[in-house]
Structure formats: structure tokens, C-alpha cells
Amino acid sequence: MLTHGTDTMTITAEFLQQQINNKLFVLTSAMTPIKFDSSDSLFNLGCAIAFAQTLPPGIYVAMNGRVFKAGNVRKNKETGLFEEII
């Protein structure tokens, strides 16, 4: 598992996907830092840990209670959510 800043997390996930095979990496972060009462950091970390226990090898991004395959996710700065690229 890897914690990462949200602005470039999807870029790092795509890079790792090109470099690493047969390993499981789950990247996660927080839209609101942990020092704020409304932080989503612990929720996202807990989700990332749960996903890491059930996912097959690959590179993933865990945010907002969802998990996304690297290369198929983007940060929507307007909504403050990560979303699947369709």
C-alpha cells in the first residue's frame, strides 16, 4: 500500500502499472488532510487495506470507498471525487 498526494496519484499508478508485474499495489490519499475533523484519510486508508486483502495482483487507486484499476481513473477537481474513465 502507498499513500500519495491526490493531484498526481493517477499518474504514479499508471507509471507503476508499466513497471511492475505480478505485485499488488493500492495507492490511496485524502482529499482533506488528517489534521481536519472532516478528513477522509482514515476511511480511505481502511478501504485500501480491505481492498488489498481481496484484489488480484495489479495497480489500483482506492478513494471515496471505491477501487479503480490504474489507467482507468481520474480526479474530478470539481466534485472532489475520483471517478472511472469511461
PyMOL Python script that loads the backbone (N, CA, C, O; Angstrom):
from pymol import cmd

cmd.read_pdbstr("""\
ATOM      1  N   MET A   1       0.850  -1.158   0.000  1.00  0.00           N
ATOM      2  CA  MET A   1       0.000   0.000   0.000  1.00  0.00           C
ATOM      3  C   MET A   1       0.903   1.230   0.000  1.00  0.00           C
ATOM      4  O   MET A   1       1.997   1.216   0.564  1.00  0.00           O
ATOM      5  N   LEU A   2       0.424   2.289  -0.641  1.00  0.00           N
ATOM      6  CA  LEU A   2       1.207   3.508  -0.780  1.00  0.00           C
ATOM      7  C   LEU A   2       0.281   4.702  -0.618  1.00  0.00           C
ATOM      8  O   LEU A   2      -0.724   4.812  -1.321  1.00  0.00           O
ATOM      9  N   THR A   3       0.618   5.603   0.313  1.00  0.00           N
ATOM     10  CA  THR A   3      -0.137   6.853   0.419  1.00  0.00           C
ATOM     11  C   THR A   3       0.522   7.872  -0.498  1.00  0.00           C
ATOM     12  O   THR A   3       1.739   7.862  -0.686  1.00  0.00           O
ATOM     13  N   HIS A   4      -0.287   8.743  -1.062  1.00  0.00           N
ATOM     14  CA  HIS A   4       0.212   9.619  -2.123  1.00  0.00           C
ATOM     15  C   HIS A   4      -0.652  10.863  -2.177  1.00  0.00           C
ATOM     16  O   HIS A   4      -1.811  10.826  -1.764  1.00  0.00           O
ATOM     17  N   GLY A   5      -0.116  11.958  -2.674  1.00  0.00           N
ATOM     18  CA  GLY A   5      -0.901  13.163  -2.914  1.00  0.00           C
ATOM     19  C   GLY A   5      -1.920  12.916  -4.014  1.00  0.00           C
ATOM     20  O   GLY A   5      -1.673  12.126  -4.926  1.00  0.00           O
ATOM     21  N   THR A   6      -3.057  13.583  -3.934  1.00  0.00           N
ATOM     22  CA  THR A   6      -4.144  13.296  -4.876  1.00  0.00           C
ATOM     23  C   THR A   6      -3.916  13.841  -6.287  1.00  0.00           C
ATOM     24  O   THR A   6      -4.416  13.262  -7.251  1.00  0.00           O
ATOM     25  N   ASP A   7      -3.185  14.925  -6.426  1.00  0.00           N
ATOM     26  CA  ASP A   7      -3.065  15.549  -7.747  1.00  0.00           C
ATOM     27  C   ASP A   7      -2.323  14.692  -8.766  1.00  0.00           C
ATOM     28  O   ASP A   7      -2.643  14.739  -9.953  1.00  0.00           O
ATOM     29  N   THR A   8      -1.341  13.914  -8.327  1.00  0.00           N
ATOM     30  CA  THR A   8      -0.550  13.105  -9.262  1.00  0.00           C
ATOM     31  C   THR A   8      -0.649  11.600  -8.998  1.00  0.00           C
ATOM     32  O   THR A   8       0.101  10.819  -9.583  1.00  0.00           O
ATOM     33  N   MET A   9      -1.557  11.195  -8.132  1.00  0.00           N
ATOM     34  CA  MET A   9      -1.669   9.783  -7.767  1.00  0.00           C
ATOM     35  C   MET A   9      -1.998   8.912  -8.978  1.00  0.00           C
ATOM     36  O   MET A   9      -1.454   7.814  -9.100  1.00  0.00           O
ATOM     37  N   THR A  10      -2.858   9.362  -9.861  1.00  0.00           N
ATOM     38  CA  THR A  10      -3.221   8.541 -11.023  1.00  0.00           C
ATOM     39  C   THR A  10      -2.037   8.397 -11.986  1.00  0.00           C
ATOM     40  O   THR A  10      -1.888   7.365 -12.640  1.00  0.00           O
ATOM     41  N   ILE A  11      -1.210   9.420 -12.069  1.00  0.00           N
ATOM     42  CA  ILE A  11      -0.011   9.354 -12.919  1.00  0.00           C
ATOM     43  C   ILE A  11       0.967   8.331 -12.354  1.00  0.00           C
ATOM     44  O   ILE A  11       1.532   7.530 -13.098  1.00  0.00           O
ATOM     45  N   THR A  12       1.166   8.358 -11.038  1.00  0.00           N
ATOM     46  CA  THR A  12       2.046   7.382 -10.395  1.00  0.00           C
ATOM     47  C   THR A  12       1.507   5.969 -10.585  1.00  0.00           C
ATOM     48  O   THR A  12       2.276   5.046 -10.850  1.00  0.00           O
ATOM     49  N   ALA A  13       0.196   5.791 -10.453  1.00  0.00           N
ATOM     50  CA  ALA A  13      -0.405   4.468 -10.637  1.00  0.00           C
ATOM     51  C   ALA A  13      -0.151   3.949 -12.050  1.00  0.00           C
ATOM     52  O   ALA A  13       0.179   2.776 -12.226  1.00  0.00           O
ATOM     53  N   GLU A  14      -0.299   4.793 -13.040  1.00  0.00           N
ATOM     54  CA  GLU A  14      -0.049   4.383 -14.423  1.00  0.00           C
ATOM     55  C   GLU A  14       1.422   4.037 -14.633  1.00  0.00           C
ATOM     56  O   GLU A  14       1.736   3.076 -15.335  1.00  0.00           O
ATOM     57  N   PHE A  15       2.325   4.810 -14.032  1.00  0.00           N
ATOM     58  CA  PHE A  15       3.757   4.523 -14.137  1.00  0.00           C
ATOM     59  C   PHE A  15       4.073   3.167 -13.514  1.00  0.00           C
ATOM     60  O   PHE A  15       4.775   2.352 -14.112  1.00  0.00           O
ATOM     61  N   LEU A  16       3.553   2.928 -12.305  1.00  0.00           N
ATOM     62  CA  LEU A  16       3.794   1.646 -11.637  1.00  0.00           C
ATOM     63  C   LEU A  16       3.242   0.487 -12.451  1.00  0.00           C
ATOM     64  O   LEU A  16       3.843  -0.586 -12.494  1.00  0.00           O
ATOM     65  N   GLN A  17       2.106   0.698 -13.094  1.00  0.00           N
ATOM     66  CA  GLN A  17       1.493  -0.348 -13.908  1.00  0.00           C
ATOM     67  C   GLN A  17       2.414  -0.760 -15.060  1.00  0.00           C
ATOM     68  O   GLN A  17       2.447  -1.929 -15.444  1.00  0.00           O
ATOM     69  N   GLN A  18       3.152   0.194 -15.605  1.00  0.00           N
ATOM     70  CA  GLN A  18       4.074  -0.089 -16.708  1.00  0.00           C
ATOM     71  C   GLN A  18       5.363  -0.764 -16.225  1.00  0.00           C
ATOM     72  O   GLN A  18       6.032  -1.451 -16.996  1.00  0.00           O
ATOM     73  N   GLN A  19       5.705  -0.569 -14.953  1.00  0.00           N
ATOM     74  CA  GLN A  19       6.985  -1.034 -14.432  1.00  0.00           C
ATOM     75  C   GLN A  19       6.918  -2.339 -13.631  1.00  0.00           C
ATOM     76  O   GLN A  19       7.914  -3.057 -13.542  1.00  0.00           O
ATOM     77  N   ILE A  20       5.773  -2.645 -13.057  1.00  0.00           N
ATOM     78  CA  ILE A  20       5.680  -3.736 -12.085  1.00  0.00           C
ATOM     79  C   ILE A  20       4.665  -4.770 -12.546  1.00  0.00           C
ATOM     80  O   ILE A  20       3.554  -4.427 -12.951  1.00  0.00           O
ATOM     81  N   ASN A  21       5.051  -6.025 -12.480  1.00  0.00           N
ATOM     82  CA  ASN A  21       4.167  -7.137 -12.833  1.00  0.00           C
ATOM     83  C   ASN A  21       4.033  -8.081 -11.642  1.00  0.00           C
ATOM     84  O   ASN A  21       4.952  -8.213 -10.834  1.00  0.00           O
ATOM     85  N   ASN A  22       2.893  -8.724 -11.547  1.00  0.00           N
ATOM     86  CA  ASN A  22       2.645  -9.776 -10.552  1.00  0.00           C
ATOM     87  C   ASN A  22       2.794  -9.315  -9.108  1.00  0.00           C
ATOM     88  O   ASN A  22       3.116 -10.119  -8.234  1.00  0.00           O
ATOM     89  N   LYS A  23       2.566  -8.051  -8.852  1.00  0.00           N
ATOM     90  CA  LYS A  23       2.565  -7.496  -7.498  1.00  0.00           C
ATOM     91  C   LYS A  23       1.272  -6.715  -7.310  1.00  0.00           C
ATOM     92  O   LYS A  23       0.646  -6.285  -8.278  1.00  0.00           O
ATOM     93  N   LEU A  24       0.886  -6.541  -6.071  1.00  0.00           N
ATOM     94  CA  LEU A  24      -0.314  -5.765  -5.754  1.00  0.00           C
ATOM     95  C   LEU A  24       0.094  -4.462  -5.085  1.00  0.00           C
ATOM     96  O   LEU A  24       0.776  -4.465  -4.060  1.00  0.00           O
ATOM     97  N   PHE A  25      -0.330  -3.346  -5.676  1.00  0.00           N
ATOM     98  CA  PHE A  25      -0.134  -2.031  -5.081  1.00  0.00           C
ATOM     99  C   PHE A  25      -1.478  -1.321  -5.045  1.00  0.00           C
ATOM    100  O   PHE A  25      -2.200  -1.293  -6.042  1.00  0.00           O
ATOM    101  N   VAL A  26      -1.807  -0.753  -3.906  1.00  0.00           N
ATOM    102  CA  VAL A  26      -3.016   0.053  -3.766  1.00  0.00           C
ATOM    103  C   VAL A  26      -2.576   1.428  -3.286  1.00  0.00           C
ATOM    104  O   VAL A  26      -2.040   1.564  -2.186  1.00  0.00           O
ATOM    105  N   LEU A  27      -2.800   2.435  -4.101  1.00  0.00           N
ATOM    106  CA  LEU A  27      -2.474   3.807  -3.740  1.00  0.00           C
ATOM    107  C   LEU A  27      -3.708   4.464  -3.150  1.00  0.00           C
ATOM    108  O   LEU A  27      -4.822   4.244  -3.626  1.00  0.00           O
ATOM    109  N   THR A  28      -3.514   5.271  -2.115  1.00  0.00           N
ATOM    110  CA  THR A  28      -4.631   5.991  -1.516  1.00  0.00           C
ATOM    111  C   THR A  28      -4.146   7.333  -0.998  1.00  0.00           C
ATOM    112  O   THR A  28      -2.945   7.596  -0.931  1.00  0.00           O
ATOM    113  N   SER A  29      -5.087   8.165  -0.640  1.00  0.00           N
ATOM    114  CA  SER A  29      -4.773   9.509  -0.181  1.00  0.00           C
ATOM    115  C   SER A  29      -5.979  10.066   0.561  1.00  0.00           C
ATOM    116  O   SER A  29      -6.877   9.326   0.964  1.00  0.00           O
ATOM    117  N   ALA A  30      -5.984  11.371   0.733  1.00  0.00           N
ATOM    118  CA  ALA A  30      -7.117  12.059   1.360  1.00  0.00           C
ATOM    119  C   ALA A  30      -7.351  13.368   0.636  1.00  0.00           C
ATOM    120  O   ALA A  30      -6.406  14.071   0.280  1.00  0.00           O
ATOM    121  N   MET A  31      -8.608  13.689   0.421  1.00  0.00           N
ATOM    122  CA  MET A  31      -8.946  14.984  -0.160  1.00  0.00           C
ATOM    123  C   MET A  31      -8.826  16.075   0.898  1.00  0.00           C
ATOM    124  O   MET A  31      -8.558  17.234   0.581  1.00  0.00           O
ATOM    125  N   THR A  32      -9.029  15.691   2.165  1.00  0.00           N
ATOM    126  CA  THR A  32      -8.903  16.612   3.290  1.00  0.00           C
ATOM    127  C   THR A  32      -7.850  16.052   4.245  1.00  0.00           C
ATOM    128  O   THR A  32      -7.979  14.906   4.676  1.00  0.00           O
ATOM    129  N   PRO A  33      -6.816  16.816   4.588  1.00  0.00           N
ATOM    130  CA  PRO A  33      -5.753  16.316   5.460  1.00  0.00           C
ATOM    131  C   PRO A  33      -6.275  15.819   6.812  1.00  0.00           C
ATOM    132  O   PRO A  33      -7.329  16.248   7.282  1.00  0.00           O
ATOM    133  N   ILE A  34      -5.523  14.915   7.420  1.00  0.00           N
ATOM    134  CA  ILE A  34      -5.940  14.284   8.666  1.00  0.00           C
ATOM    135  C   ILE A  34      -6.058  15.277   9.816  1.00  0.00           C
ATOM    136  O   ILE A  34      -6.772  15.005  10.781  1.00  0.00           O
ATOM    137  N   LYS A  35      -5.393  16.400   9.745  1.00  0.00           N
ATOM    138  CA  LYS A  35      -5.468  17.361  10.846  1.00  0.00           C
ATOM    139  C   LYS A  35      -6.838  18.037  10.947  1.00  0.00           C
ATOM    140  O   LYS A  35      -7.127  18.706  11.939  1.00  0.00           O
ATOM    141  N   PHE A  36      -7.677  17.867   9.932  1.00  0.00           N
ATOM    142  CA  PHE A  36      -9.030  18.417   9.966  1.00  0.00           C
ATOM    143  C   PHE A  36     -10.020  17.347  10.422  1.00  0.00           C
ATOM    144  O   PHE A  36      -9.874  16.175  10.075  1.00  0.00           O
ATOM    145  N   ASP A  37     -11.021  17.747  11.195  1.00  0.00           N
ATOM    146  CA  ASP A  37     -12.006  16.803  11.708  1.00  0.00           C
ATOM    147  C   ASP A  37     -12.768  16.087  10.600  1.00  0.00           C
ATOM    148  O   ASP A  37     -13.200  14.948  10.782  1.00  0.00           O
ATOM    149  N   SER A  38     -12.935  16.729   9.475  1.00  0.00           N
ATOM    150  CA  SER A  38     -13.714  16.141   8.382  1.00  0.00           C
ATOM    151  C   SER A  38     -12.852  15.334   7.411  1.00  0.00           C
ATOM    152  O   SER A  38     -13.292  15.042   6.299  1.00  0.00           O
ATOM    153  N   SER A  39     -11.639  14.971   7.808  1.00  0.00           N
ATOM    154  CA  SER A  39     -10.735  14.258   6.911  1.00  0.00           C
ATOM    155  C   SER A  39     -11.290  12.897   6.502  1.00  0.00           C
ATOM    156  O   SER A  39     -11.918  12.190   7.291  1.00  0.00           O
ATOM    157  N   ASP A  40     -11.039  12.564   5.262  1.00  0.00           N
ATOM    158  CA  ASP A  40     -11.416  11.251   4.742  1.00  0.00           C
ATOM    159  C   ASP A  40     -10.229  10.286   4.747  1.00  0.00           C
ATOM    160  O   ASP A  40     -10.310   9.195   4.183  1.00  0.00           O
ATOM    161  N   SER A  41      -9.145  10.682   5.374  1.00  0.00           N
ATOM    162  CA  SER A  41      -7.910   9.892   5.320  1.00  0.00           C
ATOM    163  C   SER A  41      -8.054   8.512   5.944  1.00  0.00           C
ATOM    164  O   SER A  41      -7.651   7.524   5.330  1.00  0.00           O
ATOM    165  N   LEU A  42      -8.611   8.412   7.135  1.00  0.00           N
ATOM    166  CA  LEU A  42      -8.725   7.108   7.785  1.00  0.00           C
ATOM    167  C   LEU A  42      -9.702   6.197   7.054  1.00  0.00           C
ATOM    168  O   LEU A  42      -9.475   4.991   6.962  1.00  0.00           O
ATOM    169  N   PHE A  43     -10.776   6.758   6.540  1.00  0.00           N
ATOM    170  CA  PHE A  43     -11.729   5.971   5.749  1.00  0.00           C
ATOM    171  C   PHE A  43     -11.044   5.408   4.514  1.00  0.00           C
ATOM    172  O   PHE A  43     -11.166   4.218   4.223  1.00  0.00           O
ATOM    173  N   ASN A  44     -10.319   6.259   3.781  1.00  0.00           N
ATOM    174  CA  ASN A  44      -9.637   5.813   2.567  1.00  0.00           C
ATOM    175  C   ASN A  44      -8.561   4.783   2.878  1.00  0.00           C
ATOM    176  O   ASN A  44      -8.396   3.816   2.134  1.00  0.00           O
ATOM    177  N   LEU A  45      -7.829   4.979   3.967  1.00  0.00           N
ATOM    178  CA  LEU A  45      -6.802   4.016   4.353  1.00  0.00           C
ATOM    179  C   LEU A  45      -7.430   2.665   4.696  1.00  0.00           C
ATOM    180  O   LEU A  45      -6.933   1.622   4.271  1.00  0.00           O
ATOM    181  N   GLY A  46      -8.508   2.683   5.456  1.00  0.00           N
ATOM    182  CA  GLY A  46      -9.203   1.443   5.792  1.00  0.00           C
ATOM    183  C   GLY A  46      -9.710   0.719   4.563  1.00  0.00           C
ATOM    184  O   GLY A  46      -9.596  -0.503   4.464  1.00  0.00           O
ATOM    185  N   CYS A  47     -10.266   1.465   3.631  1.00  0.00           N
ATOM    186  CA  CYS A  47     -10.737   0.859   2.379  1.00  0.00           C
ATOM    187  C   CYS A  47      -9.570   0.259   1.595  1.00  0.00           C
ATOM    188  O   CYS A  47      -9.685  -0.840   1.052  1.00  0.00           O
ATOM    189  N   ALA A  48      -8.461   0.970   1.536  1.00  0.00           N
ATOM    190  CA  ALA A  48      -7.286   0.475   0.805  1.00  0.00           C
ATOM    191  C   ALA A  48      -6.785  -0.827   1.417  1.00  0.00           C
ATOM    192  O   ALA A  48      -6.409  -1.749   0.693  1.00  0.00           O
ATOM    193  N   ILE A  49      -6.776  -0.908   2.730  1.00  0.00           N
ATOM    194  CA  ILE A  49      -6.343  -2.136   3.403  1.00  0.00           C
ATOM    195  C   ILE A  49      -7.296  -3.281   3.070  1.00  0.00           C
ATOM    196  O   ILE A  49      -6.850  -4.392   2.783  1.00  0.00           O
ATOM    197  N   ALA A  50      -8.585  -3.024   3.107  1.00  0.00           N
ATOM    198  CA  ALA A  50      -9.573  -4.059   2.775  1.00  0.00           C
ATOM    199  C   ALA A  50      -9.429  -4.509   1.318  1.00  0.00           C
ATOM    200  O   ALA A  50      -9.446  -5.705   1.029  1.00  0.00           O
ATOM    201  N   PHE A  51      -9.290  -3.553   0.414  1.00  0.00           N
ATOM    202  CA  PHE A  51      -9.132  -3.904  -0.995  1.00  0.00           C
ATOM    203  C   PHE A  51      -7.861  -4.721  -1.217  1.00  0.00           C
ATOM    204  O   PHE A  51      -7.860  -5.665  -2.006  1.00  0.00           O
ATOM    205  N   ALA A  52      -6.781  -4.361  -0.524  1.00  0.00           N
ATOM    206  CA  ALA A  52      -5.505  -5.062  -0.687  1.00  0.00           C
ATOM    207  C   ALA A  52      -5.609  -6.530  -0.278  1.00  0.00           C
ATOM    208  O   ALA A  52      -4.825  -7.360  -0.738  1.00  0.00           O
ATOM    209  N   GLN A  53      -6.549  -6.844   0.565  1.00  0.00           N
ATOM    210  CA  GLN A  53      -6.721  -8.228   1.008  1.00  0.00           C
ATOM    211  C   GLN A  53      -7.546  -9.068   0.046  1.00  0.00           C
ATOM    212  O   GLN A  53      -7.589 -10.292   0.167  1.00  0.00           O
ATOM    213  N   THR A  54      -8.205  -8.415  -0.912  1.00  0.00           N
ATOM    214  CA  THR A  54      -9.119  -9.155  -1.782  1.00  0.00           C
ATOM    215  C   THR A  54      -8.807  -9.049  -3.273  1.00  0.00           C
ATOM    216  O   THR A  54      -9.315  -9.849  -4.059  1.00  0.00           O
ATOM    217  N   LEU A  55      -7.997  -8.095  -3.674  1.00  0.00           N
ATOM    218  CA  LEU A  55      -7.744  -7.868  -5.097  1.00  0.00           C
ATOM    219  C   LEU A  55      -6.658  -8.786  -5.651  1.00  0.00           C
ATOM    220  O   LEU A  55      -5.750  -9.189  -4.923  1.00  0.00           O
ATOM    221  N   PRO A  56      -6.751  -9.114  -6.934  1.00  0.00           N
ATOM    222  CA  PRO A  56      -5.656  -9.844  -7.584  1.00  0.00           C
ATOM    223  C   PRO A  56      -4.485  -8.892  -7.829  1.00  0.00           C
ATOM    224  O   PRO A  56      -4.649  -7.678  -7.711  1.00  0.00           O
ATOM    225  N   PRO A  57      -3.310  -9.420  -8.166  1.00  0.00           N
ATOM    226  CA  PRO A  57      -2.165  -8.545  -8.456  1.00  0.00           C
ATOM    227  C   PRO A  57      -2.525  -7.486  -9.495  1.00  0.00           C
ATOM    228  O   PRO A  57      -3.255  -7.749 -10.451  1.00  0.00           O
ATOM    229  N   GLY A  58      -2.005  -6.307  -9.287  1.00  0.00           N
ATOM    230  CA  GLY A  58      -2.248  -5.183 -10.182  1.00  0.00           C
ATOM    231  C   GLY A  58      -2.013  -3.892  -9.429  1.00  0.00           C
ATOM    232  O   GLY A  58      -1.677  -3.908  -8.245  1.00  0.00           O
ATOM    233  N   ILE A  59      -2.187  -2.787 -10.104  1.00  0.00           N
ATOM    234  CA  ILE A  59      -2.010  -1.463  -9.517  1.00  0.00           C
ATOM    235  C   ILE A  59      -3.382  -0.808  -9.454  1.00  0.00           C
ATOM    236  O   ILE A  59      -4.100  -0.745 -10.453  1.00  0.00           O
ATOM    237  N   TYR A  60      -3.740  -0.320  -8.263  1.00  0.00           N
ATOM    238  CA  TYR A  60      -5.072   0.223  -8.031  1.00  0.00           C
ATOM    239  C   TYR A  60      -4.996   1.550  -7.278  1.00  0.00           C
ATOM    240  O   TYR A  60      -4.005   1.852  -6.612  1.00  0.00           O
ATOM    241  N   VAL A  61      -6.061   2.329  -7.400  1.00  0.00           N
ATOM    242  CA  VAL A  61      -6.262   3.550  -6.632  1.00  0.00           C
ATOM    243  C   VAL A  61      -7.529   3.350  -5.806  1.00  0.00           C
ATOM    244  O   VAL A  61      -8.587   3.030  -6.349  1.00  0.00           O
ATOM    245  N   ALA A  62      -7.417   3.542  -4.489  1.00  0.00           N
ATOM    246  CA  ALA A  62      -8.570   3.412  -3.594  1.00  0.00           C
ATOM    247  C   ALA A  62      -8.905   4.789  -3.033  1.00  0.00           C
ATOM    248  O   ALA A  62      -8.125   5.383  -2.289  1.00  0.00           O
ATOM    249  N   MET A  63     -10.076   5.279  -3.405  1.00  0.00           N
ATOM    250  CA  MET A  63     -10.532   6.589  -2.938  1.00  0.00           C
ATOM    251  C   MET A  63     -12.056   6.578  -2.861  1.00  0.00           C
ATOM    252  O   MET A  63     -12.719   5.912  -3.655  1.00  0.00           O
ATOM    253  N   ASN A  64     -12.598   7.308  -1.916  1.00  0.00           N
ATOM    254  CA  ASN A  64     -14.046   7.511  -1.804  1.00  0.00           C
ATOM    255  C   ASN A  64     -14.818   6.199  -1.659  1.00  0.00           C
ATOM    256  O   ASN A  64     -15.958   6.098  -2.114  1.00  0.00           O
ATOM    257  N   GLY A  65     -14.205   5.194  -1.029  1.00  0.00           N
ATOM    258  CA  GLY A  65     -14.874   3.919  -0.836  1.00  0.00           C
ATOM    259  C   GLY A  65     -14.926   3.042  -2.077  1.00  0.00           C
ATOM    260  O   GLY A  65     -15.627   2.031  -2.101  1.00  0.00           O
ATOM    261  N   ARG A  66     -14.189   3.428  -3.097  1.00  0.00           N
ATOM    262  CA  ARG A  66     -14.167   2.677  -4.356  1.00  0.00           C
ATOM    263  C   ARG A  66     -12.731   2.324  -4.704  1.00  0.00           C
ATOM    264  O   ARG A  66     -11.786   2.942  -4.214  1.00  0.00           O
ATOM    265  N   VAL A  67     -12.589   1.339  -5.541  1.00  0.00           N
ATOM    266  CA  VAL A  67     -11.263   0.973  -6.029  1.00  0.00           C
ATOM    267  C   VAL A  67     -11.287   1.040  -7.554  1.00  0.00           C
ATOM    268  O   VAL A  67     -12.261   0.649  -8.197  1.00  0.00           O
ATOM    269  N   PHE A  68     -10.195   1.543  -8.113  1.00  0.00           N
ATOM    270  CA  PHE A  68     -10.095   1.742  -9.558  1.00  0.00           C
ATOM    271  C   PHE A  68      -8.794   1.116 -10.048  1.00  0.00           C
ATOM    272  O   PHE A  68      -7.770   1.184  -9.369  1.00  0.00           O
ATOM    273  N   LYS A  69      -8.840   0.517 -11.211  1.00  0.00           N
ATOM    274  CA  LYS A  69      -7.641  -0.016 -11.852  1.00  0.00           C
ATOM    275  C   LYS A  69      -6.829   1.152 -12.406  1.00  0.00           C
ATOM    276  O   LYS A  69      -7.384   2.092 -12.975  1.00  0.00           O
ATOM    277  N   ALA A  70      -5.509   1.080 -12.233  1.00  0.00           N
ATOM    278  CA  ALA A  70      -4.637   2.119 -12.781  1.00  0.00           C
ATOM    279  C   ALA A  70      -4.892   2.287 -14.269  1.00  0.00           C
ATOM    280  O   ALA A  70      -5.095   1.307 -14.986  1.00  0.00           O
ATOM    281  N   GLY A  71      -4.881   3.523 -14.729  1.00  0.00           N
ATOM    282  CA  GLY A  71      -5.145   3.820 -16.129  1.00  0.00           C
ATOM    283  C   GLY A  71      -6.616   3.999 -16.443  1.00  0.00           C
ATOM    284  O   GLY A  71      -6.978   4.349 -17.566  1.00  0.00           O
ATOM    285  N   ASN A  72      -7.468   3.760 -15.452  1.00  0.00           N
ATOM    286  CA  ASN A  72      -8.911   3.858 -15.676  1.00  0.00           C
ATOM    287  C   ASN A  72      -9.572   4.754 -14.626  1.00  0.00           C
ATOM    288  O   ASN A  72     -10.734   4.556 -14.270  1.00  0.00           O
ATOM    289  N   VAL A  73      -8.815   5.744 -14.134  1.00  0.00           N
ATOM    290  CA  VAL A  73      -9.320   6.606 -13.071  1.00  0.00           C
ATOM    291  C   VAL A  73      -8.779   8.025 -13.258  1.00  0.00           C
ATOM    292  O   VAL A  73      -7.680   8.232 -13.773  1.00  0.00           O
ATOM    293  N   ARG A  74      -9.581   8.982 -12.828  1.00  0.00           N
ATOM    294  CA  ARG A  74      -9.129  10.380 -12.848  1.00  0.00           C
ATOM    295  C   ARG A  74      -9.700  11.090 -11.621  1.00  0.00           C
ATOM    296  O   ARG A  74     -10.698  10.665 -11.039  1.00  0.00           O
ATOM    297  N   LYS A  75      -9.044  12.166 -11.255  1.00  0.00           N
ATOM    298  CA  LYS A  75      -9.520  13.010 -10.158  1.00  0.00           C
ATOM    299  C   LYS A  75     -10.394  14.103 -10.757  1.00  0.00           C
ATOM    300  O   LYS A  75      -9.957  14.843 -11.639  1.00  0.00           O
ATOM    301  N   ASN A  76     -11.618  14.202 -10.281  1.00  0.00           N
ATOM    302  CA  ASN A  76     -12.525  15.259 -10.707  1.00  0.00           C
ATOM    303  C   ASN A  76     -12.394  16.387  -9.678  1.00  0.00           C
ATOM    304  O   ASN A  76     -12.926  16.287  -8.572  1.00  0.00           O
ATOM    305  N   LYS A  77     -11.699  17.435 -10.036  1.00  0.00           N
ATOM    306  CA  LYS A  77     -11.444  18.536  -9.098  1.00  0.00           C
ATOM    307  C   LYS A  77     -12.708  19.326  -8.768  1.00  0.00           C
ATOM    308  O   LYS A  77     -12.768  19.985  -7.730  1.00  0.00           O
ATOM    309  N   GLU A  78     -13.704  19.269  -9.625  1.00  0.00           N
ATOM    310  CA  GLU A  78     -14.949  19.988  -9.362  1.00  0.00           C
ATOM    311  C   GLU A  78     -15.789  19.303  -8.290  1.00  0.00           C
ATOM    312  O   GLU A  78     -16.374  19.966  -7.433  1.00  0.00           O
ATOM    313  N   THR A  79     -15.846  17.975  -8.342  1.00  0.00           N
ATOM    314  CA  THR A  79     -16.659  17.239  -7.372  1.00  0.00           C
ATOM    315  C   THR A  79     -15.864  16.787  -6.155  1.00  0.00           C
ATOM    316  O   THR A  79     -16.440  16.448  -5.122  1.00  0.00           O
ATOM    317  N   GLY A  80     -14.536  16.783  -6.277  1.00  0.00           N
ATOM    318  CA  GLY A  80     -13.699  16.297  -5.189  1.00  0.00           C
ATOM    319  C   GLY A  80     -13.714  14.794  -5.059  1.00  0.00           C
ATOM    320  O   GLY A  80     -13.422  14.255  -3.992  1.00  0.00           O
ATOM    321  N   LEU A  81     -14.054  14.105  -6.149  1.00  0.00           N
ATOM    322  CA  LEU A  81     -14.116  12.641  -6.161  1.00  0.00           C
ATOM    323  C   LEU A  81     -13.237  12.069  -7.252  1.00  0.00           C
ATOM    324  O   LEU A  81     -12.944  12.725  -8.252  1.00  0.00           O
ATOM    325  N   PHE A  82     -12.823  10.833  -7.040  1.00  0.00           N
ATOM    326  CA  PHE A  82     -12.151  10.089  -8.099  1.00  0.00           C
ATOM    327  C   PHE A  82     -13.231   9.314  -8.834  1.00  0.00           C
ATOM    328  O   PHE A  82     -14.192   8.837  -8.231  1.00  0.00           O
ATOM    329  N   GLU A  83     -13.058   9.193 -10.159  1.00  0.00           N
ATOM    330  CA  GLU A  83     -14.073   8.564 -10.975  1.00  0.00           C
ATOM    331  C   GLU A  83     -13.440   7.716 -12.060  1.00  0.00           C
ATOM    332  O   GLU A  83     -12.309   7.950 -12.486  1.00  0.00           O
ATOM    333  N   GLU A  84     -14.197   6.728 -12.492  1.00  0.00           N
ATOM    334  CA  GLU A  84     -13.752   5.852 -13.561  1.00  0.00           C
ATOM    335  C   GLU A  84     -13.761   6.603 -14.884  1.00  0.00           C
ATOM    336  O   GLU A  84     -14.671   7.386 -15.157  1.00  0.00           O
ATOM    337  N   ILE A  85     -12.764   6.365 -15.689  1.00  0.00           N
ATOM    338  CA  ILE A  85     -12.709   6.936 -17.038  1.00  0.00           C
ATOM    339  C   ILE A  85     -13.513   6.019 -17.935  1.00  0.00           C
ATOM    340  O   ILE A  85     -13.256   4.817 -18.005  1.00  0.00           O
ATOM    341  N   ILE A  86     -14.472   6.585 -18.609  1.00  0.00           N
ATOM    342  CA  ILE A  86     -15.343   5.787 -19.487  1.00  0.00           C
ATOM    343  C   ILE A  86     -14.964   5.990 -20.928  1.00  0.00           C
ATOM    344  O   ILE A  86     -15.581   5.403 -21.817  1.00  0.00           O
TER     345      ILE A  86
END
""", "prot")
cmd.dss("prot")
cmd.show_as("cartoon", "prot")
cmd.util.cbc("prot")
cmd.orient("prot")
